[in-house]
Amino acid sequence: MAAGLIFLLAMPFAALAADGAVAADQQAAWQARLDKAAALQAEGKARQAEADQVLVERNAECATKFLINDCRRAASREHLTVTRETRRQENEGNAIEREVKREQMAERAKLRAEAEPRRAAELEFRQAESTTARQDAEDKIAAARAAKEAKAAEGEKRKIAEAEKQQRKQADHDARVAKKMREAEQRAAQSAEKK
C-alpha cells in the first residue's frame, strides 16, 4: 500500500516539474503584461493630470484675449481630445489586466482539476490508513479487555478455591476440636467412673 502511495505521489510531481518551467515562463509573460498594463494606466493618468493642468492654464490665458469663448472652446476641444486618448489608454491597460487575471484564474482552475485525482487518491489512502489504525486500536482494546476478563475469571476461581480450602480447614479444625472434646468427655467419664 505504501509503495502504491509513493507511486501516486511521484507521478504528479514529475509532471509538475516538467510543467514548472512552462509555468515560470507563463508567470513571466503574465507579469510583463501586467507591468505593461500598469504602465499604460499610469501614463494615462499622468497625461490626464497634465491635460487638466494645461486646460487651467489655457483658460487663464484666454481671460486676457479678445475672443474669450472661442479660445476656451479650442482649449476644451484639445482637452477633450487628450482626455479621450488617455481614457482609451487606461481602458487598454484595464483590459490587459482583466485578461491576465482571467487567464490566471483559468490556469488555477486547470491545476486544481489536474491535482484532483492525486488529492482523491491521497484522501482514499488516508481513509484506508485511518480505518486500519482504528481497527488495530479496537483489536488491542478487545485483546486487553479479554485478557482482563480472563485474569478476573482466574482470580475468581482462585478466590473460590481459597474459600473452599478455608472451609475444609475450618471443618477439619472443627472435627479435631469435636474429637478432642469427645475424648476429653470420655476421659472425664472414665475418671468419674473410677472414682
PLY file of the C-alpha trace (Angstrom):
ply
format ascii 1.0
element vertex 195
property float x
property float y
property float z
element edge 194
property int vertex1
property int vertex2
end_header
0.00 0.00 0.00
2.85 2.39 0.87
4.56 1.64 -2.45
1.30 2.49 -4.23
1.08 5.82 -2.42
4.69 6.65 -3.24
3.99 5.90 -6.91
0.81 8.00 -6.87
2.64 10.92 -5.28
5.70 10.68 -7.54
3.73 10.81 -10.80
2.15 14.26 -10.35
5.38 15.76 -9.01
7.29 14.56 -12.06
4.62 16.12 -14.27
4.67 19.31 -12.20
8.45 19.53 -12.53
8.09 19.40 -16.31
5.29 21.95 -16.16
7.29 24.09 -13.71
9.37 25.60 -16.50
6.24 26.29 -18.52
4.54 27.78 -15.50
7.57 30.01 -14.81
7.56 31.20 -18.43
3.82 31.82 -18.21
4.23 33.70 -14.94
6.92 35.88 -16.51
4.69 36.59 -19.51
1.77 37.48 -17.24
3.97 39.76 -15.15
5.27 41.50 -18.28
1.70 42.07 -19.47
0.63 43.30 -16.02
3.60 45.67 -15.98
2.60 46.96 -19.43
-0.99 47.44 -18.25
0.18 49.31 -15.14
2.44 51.49 -17.30
-0.42 52.30 -19.67
-2.70 53.16 -16.77
-0.07 55.30 -15.04
0.83 57.09 -18.29
-2.84 57.72 -19.00
-3.39 59.20 -15.53
-0.26 61.33 -15.82
-1.29 62.62 -19.26
-4.78 63.35 -17.94
-3.37 65.29 -14.99
-1.10 67.20 -17.38
-4.04 67.92 -19.74
-6.12 69.16 -16.80
-3.28 71.49 -15.79
-2.89 72.74 -19.39
-6.65 73.42 -19.55
-6.48 75.51 -16.39
-3.51 77.47 -17.76
-5.14 77.95 -21.19
-8.37 79.14 -19.58
-6.34 81.68 -17.59
-4.65 82.86 -20.83
-7.99 83.06 -22.60
-9.23 85.52 -19.99
-6.74 88.06 -21.35
-7.72 87.62 -25.02
-10.37 89.43 -27.05
-12.33 86.30 -28.15
-12.50 84.55 -24.78
-15.19 81.99 -25.64
-13.51 80.89 -28.88
-10.23 80.46 -27.01
-11.89 78.45 -24.23
-13.75 76.24 -26.72
-10.47 75.48 -28.52
-8.80 74.67 -25.18
-11.76 72.44 -24.22
-11.60 70.61 -27.58
-7.89 69.94 -27.11
-8.55 68.82 -23.54
-11.38 66.55 -24.69
-9.14 65.00 -27.37
-6.41 64.31 -24.81
-8.98 63.03 -22.28
-10.40 60.57 -24.83
-6.90 59.35 -25.68
-5.96 58.92 -22.01
-9.20 57.07 -21.27
-8.58 54.80 -24.26
-5.07 54.18 -22.96
-6.29 53.46 -19.40
-9.05 51.21 -20.75
-6.47 49.30 -22.79
-4.41 48.81 -19.61
-7.52 47.69 -17.70
-8.42 45.24 -20.49
-4.92 43.74 -20.44
-5.09 43.42 -16.65
-8.54 41.76 -16.77
-7.36 39.35 -19.48
-4.28 38.34 -17.44
-6.39 37.82 -14.31
-8.87 35.72 -16.32
-6.02 33.59 -17.66
-4.56 33.19 -14.18
-7.94 32.06 -12.81
-8.30 29.58 -15.69
-4.78 28.25 -15.01
-5.54 27.83 -11.28
-8.77 26.00 -12.13
-6.87 23.75 -14.56
-4.20 22.97 -11.94
-6.88 22.20 -9.36
-8.62 19.88 -11.83
-5.32 18.15 -12.64
-4.48 17.74 -8.95
-7.92 16.40 -8.04
-7.15 12.71 -8.84
-3.98 12.89 -6.71
-5.88 14.52 -3.84
-8.61 11.89 -4.16
-6.01 9.10 -4.07
-4.33 10.68 -1.04
-7.69 11.03 0.70
-8.55 7.41 -0.07
-5.16 6.28 1.23
-5.52 8.35 4.41
-9.01 6.95 4.96
-7.75 3.39 4.49
-4.82 4.11 6.82
-7.19 5.63 9.37
-9.55 2.67 9.14
-6.64 0.26 9.61
-5.33 2.22 12.59
-8.82 2.38 14.10
-9.27 -1.38 13.60
-5.84 -2.06 15.16
-6.77 0.10 18.14
-10.10 -1.69 18.53
-8.34 -5.08 18.31
-5.86 -4.02 21.01
-8.69 -2.81 23.23
-10.61 -6.06 22.69
-7.47 -8.12 23.46
-6.81 -6.10 26.60
-10.43 -6.49 27.67
-10.32 -10.26 27.02
-7.05 -10.55 28.99
-8.57 -8.56 31.84
-11.70 -10.76 31.85
-9.55 -13.92 31.79
-7.50 -12.60 34.70
-10.67 -11.71 36.58
-12.10 -15.19 35.97
-8.82 -16.76 37.12
-8.89 -14.56 40.22
-12.46 -15.59 40.93
-11.55 -19.29 40.59
-8.62 -18.76 42.92
-10.87 -16.98 45.38
-13.40 -19.82 45.28
-10.60 -22.39 45.70
-9.19 -20.43 48.66
-12.68 -20.22 50.20
-13.18 -23.98 49.74
-9.71 -24.66 51.21
-10.54 -22.41 54.16
-13.86 -24.21 54.65
-12.09 -27.60 54.59
-9.53 -26.35 57.11
-12.31 -24.99 59.30
-14.21 -28.29 59.00
-11.03 -30.26 59.83
-10.36 -27.98 62.79
-13.95 -28.26 63.98
-13.71 -32.08 63.60
-10.42 -32.19 65.59
-11.89 -29.94 68.26
-15.02 -32.11 68.43
-12.89 -35.27 68.60
-10.78 -33.79 71.40
-13.93 -32.73 73.20
-15.32 -36.26 72.89
-12.02 -37.71 74.07
-11.97 -35.24 76.97
-15.56 -36.18 77.83
-14.70 -39.87 77.62
-11.69 -39.35 79.90
-13.80 -37.31 82.24
-16.41 -40.03 82.17
-13.78 -42.72 82.74
-12.27 -40.69 85.58
-15.70 -40.25 87.09
-16.29 -44.00 86.84
-13.05 -44.67 88.57
-13.99 -42.52 91.46
0 1
1 2
2 3
3 4
4 5
5 6
6 7
7 8
8 9
9 10
10 11
11 12
12 13
13 14
14 15
15 16
16 17
17 18
18 19
19 20
20 21
21 22
22 23
23 24
24 25
25 26
26 27
27 28
28 29
29 30
30 31
31 32
32 33
33 34
34 35
35 36
36 37
37 38
38 39
39 40
40 41
41 42
42 43
43 44
44 45
45 46
46 47
47 48
48 49
49 50
50 51
51 52
52 53
53 54
54 55
55 56
56 57
57 58
58 59
59 60
60 61
61 62
62 63
63 64
64 65
65 66
66 67
67 68
68 69
69 70
70 71
71 72
72 73
73 74
74 75
75 76
76 77
77 78
78 79
79 80
80 81
81 82
82 83
83 84
84 85
85 86
86 87
87 88
88 89
89 90
90 91
91 92
92 93
93 94
94 95
95 96
96 97
97 98
98 99
99 100
100 101
101 102
102 103
103 104
104 105
105 106
106 107
107 108
108 109
109 110
110 111
111 112
112 113
113 114
114 115
115 116
116 117
117 118
118 119
119 120
120 121
121 122
122 123
123 124
124 125
125 126
126 127
127 128
128 129
129 130
130 131
131 132
132 133
133 134
134 135
135 136
136 137
137 138
138 139
139 140
140 141
141 142
142 143
143 144
144 145
145 146
146 147
147 148
148 149
149 150
150 151
151 152
152 153
153 154
154 155
155 156
156 157
157 158
158 159
159 160
160 161
161 162
162 163
163 164
164 165
165 166
166 167
167 168
168 169
169 170
170 171
171 172
172 173
173 174
174 175
175 176
176 177
177 178
178 179
179 180
180 181
181 182
182 183
183 184
184 185
185 186
186 187
187 188
188 189
189 190
190 191
191 192
192 193
193 194
